[in-house]
Amino acid sequence: MVVYQDRDEAGKRLAERLKQYKNDPNAIVLPLVRGGIEVGAPISILLHVPLFPWFAKKIGHPNNVEFAIGAISQLGSMVVDEDYQELLKTPPMQEHILSIRSTLRKRMQAILGDDLLPDLKNKTVILVDDGIATGRTVEAAIQDIRSKKPKQIILAVGVSPQETLEKFRSVVDAVVCPLIPPPGQFLGAVGAYFKNFDTVTDERVQQLYQKLKGVT
């Protein structure tokens, strides 16, 4: 089975496939926090394109928070599986969603400080993550980013099931993914395709952001 050594290697392999955007003054890398920033960093460095973290968080099922039923992105976009729409109306879920939004705000404040969202209008946005399993956080982020009227959105991920990628081809302008397991053979977790898949801390996100936000 083909795997990456780590997220840095995935980012370098993606950068090879994104060379047409090198030194593009209208391009920006938006890595999903947290894991996406370790992939987005080498893309930003190798392409000489600035980076700005993008925040999204999955909505866990109340009986199993690890089971994602949807996701919320930083500007408010929310996607939820059709089977769980009624569950959203219950008081516990409403409280859970408010908690997620609060967590996103606090994380953004801690990492970004007073930095404002860059103007994405007419930009080439390279939305980056280490990989896609269900795709819910990516979907919510795309909705948010699309509302800012970019010129185009390029989805760049390390690994994804083929069927999930096909779904995104209709909502972004291009998809870049070096590792696409055959249909039905996705191992169920993005981390299975990385030898080193350590947890990325908020401190690490902030460190990389401060290092790369001025890259040109």
Buried (B, 14 or more C-beta within 10 A) or exposed (E): EEBBEBBBBBBBBBBEBBEEBEEBEEBBBBBBBBBBBBBBBBBBBBBBBBBBBBBBBBBBBBEEEEEBBBBBBBBEBBBBBEEBEEBBEEEEBEEBBEEBBEEBEEBBEEBBEEEEBBEBEEBBBBBBBBBBBBBBBBBBBBBBBBEBEBEBBBBBBBBBBBEBBEBBEEBBEBBBBBBBBEEEEBBEEBBBBBEEBEEBEEEBBBBBBEEBBEBE
